[in-house]
Amino acid sequence: MTQTLNCSLLEWDSAFFGYNIARLYERHIHVDLLAQVFDWCQARDVRCLYYLAPADDAPSLFAAQMAGMQFIDVRLTLGREIVPGQSWIVGEAIGLATESDHAAIVALAPYLASVSRFSADPRFGNEAAVRLYEAWLNKEVDVVLVVHVPTGVGGCITCNVEPDATGVIDLLVVAPENTGRGLGQALCVAALRWFADRGCTQVHVVTQGHNVASQRVYQRSGFVAHSVGIWFHKWFDF
């Protein structure tokens, strides 16, 4: 039986990589459904299909693998509450990014790319992942906070506030030569104060399962796991 497919072409990804990329938005899948999805993809010259499976859905995980989809990464969503009136101690070395910081911020892209699902997939590779994160660091966000070290910008955190006043940490990165000094957690605390000043009571962040360093930063800052997903990619060669 044919069912309506919850698939769509991803315009930004397709334009960036130079070929059609789509995403399957169904949470729970089976092999027969994937056969229809693959036909839909091939009719539209889709080169790569993304699928995010719930980590606790064994039948969907099995179906994805049986249909030839490749496990790529673990997606971990964490969150925490902000208590109104809570005080936050932020170091003097952290402040709002300025125009003069921009080049140094974009130069942090390789460190973000190295722990992304795009560099984990050899069909994309690290070079494409770096270019993607350069573009990501160039996009407009609500705020970029930076931590300065003697050599310049040591790391940054980018944040947005959603329409429902939920805070979202978009990106957090500390250059490898500055790790082990607590800068990641200091940036996280600065972001939490920024969210609190704007009336946010909930903050969410997404990171990768293999990015243990970032997970530790968030856990030390009071975040707990909310959900776990498994990224699969399916490549079509014509």
N, C-alpha and C positions, 0 to 999 in steps of 0.2 A: 504494500500500500504506500502510495506517495504521500508525503506530508510536507507542509509548508516549511521551508528551510530558513533558519534564522542565521543567514550569512550576509556579509556585505563586503564590497570592495573598500579598502582603506586608501583614501585619496592621498593623504600626506605621505604615508609609507611608500605607496606606489610611485609618487612623483620623486621622492627622495632617492629610492634605490633604482629607479628607471625601468621597472617592470611591475606587472599587476600583483598586488598582495591583497589577500582577503583574510577575514577572520570569521570563524564559526563561533557564534554566541550561545549556542545550546550548552546547557550545563551537563545534562545527562544524555549520553549517546549510545548507539549500538552499531554493529557492523553494517546492517542494511541502510541505516541512515547515512553513514559515512559514504557508502557507494553512491547515494544520491548527491551528497555534498561534492564528492570528487567529480561527478559528471557536471555539476553546476560550475565548478572551478574550471574545468577544461573547456567548457563552452564559452568562457569569458577570458581565456588565455591567462589564467592565474598561474603565476610561477611558484608562489609560496602561500600556504594557508596556516594561520595561527589557530590554536585551540587551547583554551585554559580549562583544565579539568579540576573538579573538586578533589582534593587529595584523599578524601575518605570515601570516594565512589569507586570501589574496586571494579565493577562491571564496565564503567566508562574508561578507566585506565587500561583495562584489558582490551577493550574494543579498539581503542586508539592504536595500541601496539599491534594488534592483529591486522589492522588495516594499513600498516606500514608507516604510521606516523612516528616521528622521532622525538623521544624525550629530550628536552633542551635544558630546562631550568625549573627550580622551585620558586614560587612567588609567595612571599610571606608578608601578610598585612598585620601591622601592630597598631595599637592605639593606647591612649591614656586620657584620663580626665584632668581638667584644670579646675582647681578649687578657687572660686572667687576670693580675692583678697590675699591669695598666697604670694609670698615675697620671693623674688628671684635675684640671686647675686650673679651679676655678669661682669666678667673681667674687662678692664679698660682697653685691652687689645682688640676687642670685638666691636664692630660698628657697621653702619650702613655702607654698602659698596658705593664707590664713586666712579665717575667716568674713567679716572686714571687707573682704577683697579681692573677694568674690563678685560684687557688683554691677558692679564695674569689669571683671571678667573677662567677664561676660555682655555688657557694652557693647562688647566686641570682635567680637561676632557679625557686624556688617555687613562687616567686613574679610574674614572667612572666606567669607561668602556671595558676595562680589563675584568670587571666583575659583572658585566651585563649578559643577558641572554643572547645578545647579538654576537658578541665575541665568542660565546660558548658554542654557537652554531658555525661550523667551518664554512658553510655555504655563504654566510655573510662575512665572517672573519673580522679580525681586530681593526684593520684599516677602515672598513666601512663603519664599524662601531664607534671609532674615534670621531669620524666625520658627523655621525648622528649626534653624539653628545656635544660636539662643538655647536651644532645647530640648536640643541636643547638649551645650552648655556647662553645662547644668543636670544632666546625667546623671552617675551615680556612676562614677568611674574609680579606678584604684589610686593615682594621685598627680597633682596639679596643681602645677607649678612656675611661679613668676612672677618677672619682673624688675621691680624698682622704679626709677622715675625721679623727678625732683623733683616732677612733677605727679601722681604716683600709680603705677598699674600700667601699665607700658609694653608688656607682652606676656606671653604664657604658653605653656606646652607641657603637654599632657596625655598620660599614659602608662599602659599596662596590661602585665601579664605574663601570657602564656597558660599553660595547664596544662603545656605541654612546656618551660616556662622561656624561651620566645622573647619578647623585648621588642617591644612595638609602640608606636610614636609615633602617637597618635590625632589630635591637632590641634596645630598650631604657628601662632601669630599674633603679629605685632608691629604696633602701631598705626602708620599711615603717617607721622605726625610724628616717630616714633622710628626710622625705617628709616635705613640707611646708617651705623649706629653699631656694628654687630657684635652687636646684641642677639639676633638670631635664632640665630646660631652659638653665642653664649654659653648660650642656653637649651638648644640641642641638646647641647652638651658636658655641661651639668648633668644632662640626661636620661640620657646615656650613663653618667655616673658612678652615677646612681641605679640603672640597670639592672645595672651591674657589681657594685654592692654586694649585689644580690639574686641573683647567680650566673648572670645571663644571658650567653650567649656569642654570640647572634645577635640583631640588632635589625632590624625591618622598618618601613617607612613607605610610605604611598600618598599621591601628590600628583597634581596635574593637569598635563597637558602644556603648557598655556599659563601655568602659574604658574612662570615662570622664576626669580623671586626665591627661592622656596622650594627649587627644585632646586639653585640655587647654594649655599644654606646647607647642604643635605645633602651635596652633593659636597665642599665644603670640610671637612665633618666626617667624611669617609671613606666615605660611602655610594656605592654603584654600582648601576646599573640591573639589576634582575632580570627584569622582564617589562613588556610594554606591551600595554594593551588599548584597545579603542575602544568607547565607550558610544553606543548607539543608543536612541532612544525611538520608540515607535509610539503615536500618539493615535487613539482611536476616538471618533467623534462620532455619537451616536444621535439 
